[in-house]
Amino acid sequence: MYEQLKVPCLGIIENMSYYICLQCGHRDELFDHGAARKIAEELHVPFLGEIPLNARIRVHGDAGEPDKMFTDAGDDVGESVRQVVSNVAGQISVRGSARPIAATSAE
């Protein structure tokens, strides 16, 4: 659908990439970790990062408080979200600087 509408893809994010146990800190890759990175390479689009599986993400998203993912969902979540946000901002900046500036008329 995005191709039909000519909407460019900023990149791919791997959601629920891994799980870190809140009790012991063990990292477990419950799903096919790394698949999003492979797909991004195949499609020649940027890989923007990995977001862990964490219940606090859902809680804060459902409550309309996405900013709390940076402060109340654990250091691993905050750092992951910061990295993805930084990469998305970078892609927006690159795409924005590559666009020609539309001429405006002063009438």
N, C-alpha and C positions, 0 to 999 in steps of 0.2 A: 504494500500500500504506500509506504513512504517513497519508494522509487517512482510509482505512478504520479505522486504529487510533487516529485522532485525535491523532497525534503532530505538534505544531506544527513548522514549518520555521523554524530560526533564521536562515537566509539561504543565499545561493549564493556559492561560491568558484570562481574560474576557475583550474583547475589547468593546468599546462603553458601558461601564458598567453603567454609569450615566452621567447626564448633569448638569453643574453648570451654571446658568444664569450669563452672563457677566455684566448685569446691576444691579441686586439685590443680586446675590450670592446664590439664592435658588437652592438647589440640587433636581433634579428630576430624577427618575429612569424610563426612557422611555421604556426600554425593560425588559426582564425577568431577573432582577438583581439577582445574586446569583446562576444562573443555572450552570455556569462554575465551581464554587466551588463544587457543588453537583456532577457534572460529574467527576471531579478530584477525589473526594472521592470514587465514584463508581468504577472508573478504577484503583484506588490505585496508582495514580500519584500525584506529588506535584501540589498544586495550587500556581501559581507564582505571582498573583496580578490582579489588576483591572486598566484598562486605561479608562479615561473618554471620552465621545464624545466631541470633540473640533475641530473647523474648522482650528485652527492653526496647528494641527497635520497634517492634509491633506496638507495644504499650504507648510509647511516645508518639508514634505515627497516628495511631487511632485517636489519641487525645489532642491531636493538632499541635503537638509540641516537638517538632523535629529538631529544634535547637538543643533539646536535652540529650539527644544522641551523642553530643560532644562532651557532655558533662556527667551523665547519669547512667550510661550503659556499659561502662568499663573502658579501661584504657585501650584495649585492642579495638573496640568498636570506634571510639573517638578517633584514633589514629587512622583506621581504615577509611572512615567517612571523610576525614580531612584530606587524605591522599586522593580519594576519588573526586572530591570537590575541587581540589587544586588542579587535577588533570582535566576535568570538565572545563574549568575556567581557562586553562591553557588552550584547549581546543577552540573555545569560543573566541578567544583573543586571536588565535591564528586564522580562524575563518573570517573574523571581522576585518582583520588587516588585509586579507586577500581580496575582499570585495571592492569593486570600484565605487567611488563616492558618487552618489547621484547628484547631478547638477540641479540647483534650485534657481528659479528666476525671481528677481526682485522687481515686482511690478507695482 
